[in-house]
Each structure stands twice: as C-alpha cells, then as structure tokens.
Amino acid sequence: METGRLAVERVSGKSSVTRCFSKYPLKFIVPTKAGRSEIDAVWIYTLTYGGGIVSGDCISFDITVEDDCTAVLTTQASTKVYKSVALKCSEQIMDVRE
C-alpha cells in the first residue's frame, strides 16, 4: 500500500516539487524557504504521525527526481521505531528514481 509519492521537476529553470501526495501515517512538508536562495535545491521533510514508526505501520513512498534537479529529503529529527506489539511488524520502503 502506497502512502506517498513525490515528483521533482524543472519549473521556470528551478527544481520544484510538482507532485506531493501523502496519507496516514506519513506526511511531507515542503517549505517555501529552506537553504540558501542561490542553491537550486528543493527541501522535503518526512514526518510520521505519533512521533515515529509504531507497531503495524507500513510506510511506502516513491520519489522521482528529473534530470538537472536537486532534492534534499530529510526528517526534522531522528525517526523513532517503537517496539512491536503482538508480532505486528512495521516496514518503511522508499523507491527513488531519476
């Protein structure tokens, strides 16, 4: 089950997020101002509701970064992974294409 999808393409000569979809338990934040303005890069923060990955969470997202584009994918802090309950496994899958 996919919980997110991102696309970064050139728009007006700059790297830009052209697609940003996420659903629970994943959320993307794309700030309008991050980093120095002379650097052509788009910043994307990933967050999870509940402060981390909890028992049974399945986070699966893909990112496409077109030629001549730069994307910085990061989190606001370290991602916590909580102990599994009743043998419910959690997973995180990230598929990146260029």
JOGISUL-V971170 format. One record per residue. N is the residue number from 1. RES is the residue in one small letter. OMEGA is omega in radians with two decimals (999 if undefined). BURIAL is I if it has 24 or more other C-alpha atoms within 12 Angstrom, else O. D_LAST is the distance of its C-alpha to the last C-alpha in whole Angstrom. Layout:
# JOGISUL-V971170
{{N RES OMEGA BURIAL D_LAST} {N RES OMEGA BURIAL D_LAST}}
This chain:
# JOGISUL-V971170
{{1 m -3.12 O 22} {2 e 3.10 O 19} {3 t 3.12 I 20} {4 g 3.09 I 17} {5 r 3.12 I 14} {6 l 3.01 I 12} {7 a 3.10 I 10} {8 v -3.12 I 9} {9 e 3.08 I 10} {10 r 3.08 O 13} {11 v -3.11 O 16} {12 s 3.07 O 19} {13 g -3.13 O 18} {14 k 3.03 O 16} {15 s -3.11 I 13} {16 s 3.04 I 14} {17 v -3.12 I 14} {18 t 3.05 O 14} {19 r -3.13 O 15} {20 c -3.14 I 16} {21 f 3.03 O 18} {22 s 3.05 I 20} {23 k -3.06 O 23} {24 y 0.17 O 26} {25 p -3.07 I 25} {26 l 3.04 I 22} {27 k 3.05 I 22} {28 f 3.00 I 19} {29 i 3.12 I 21} {30 v -3.11 I 19} {31 p 3.13 O 22} {32 t 3.12 O 23} {33 k 3.08 O 24} {34 a -3.11 O 22} {35 g -3.12 O 22} {36 r -3.05 O 24} {37 s -3.12 O 23} {38 e 3.11 O 23} {39 i -3.14 O 20} {40 d 3.11 I 17} {41 a 3.05 I 15} {42 v -3.13 I 15} {43 w -3.14 I 16} {44 i 3.11 I 16} {45 y 3.04 I 19} {46 t 3.10 I 19} {47 l 2.99 I 23} {48 t 3.08 I 25} {49 y 3.13 O 28} {50 g 3.05 O 31} {51 g 3.11 O 30} {52 g 3.13 I 28} {53 i -3.08 I 27} {54 v -3.07 I 30} {55 s 3.10 O 32} {56 g 3.12 O 30} {57 d 3.03 I 27} {58 c -3.12 I 24} {59 i -3.11 I 21} {60 s 3.12 I 18} {61 f 3.08 I 15} {62 d -3.10 I 11} {63 i 3.04 I 8} {64 t 3.11 I 6} {65 v -3.10 I 5} {66 e 3.11 O 5} {67 d 3.11 O 7} {68 d 3.08 O 10} {69 c 3.10 I 9} {70 t 3.09 I 10} {71 a 3.05 I 11} {72 v 3.13 I 14} {73 l -3.06 I 14} {74 t 3.04 O 18} {75 t 3.12 O 21} {76 q 3.14 O 24} {77 a 3.10 O 26} {78 s -3.14 O 26} {79 t 3.12 O 25} {80 k 3.05 O 28} {81 v -3.07 O 29} {82 y -3.11 O 32} {83 k -3.14 O 34} {84 s 3.14 O 34} {85 v 3.07 O 37} {86 a 3.08 O 39} {87 l 3.05 O 36} {88 k -3.14 O 33} {89 c 3.05 O 30} {90 s 3.09 O 27} {91 e 3.07 O 23} {92 q -3.11 I 20} {93 i 3.11 O 17} {94 m 3.13 O 13} {95 d -3.09 O 10} {96 v 3.12 O 7} {97 r 3.03 O 4} {98 e 999 O 0}}
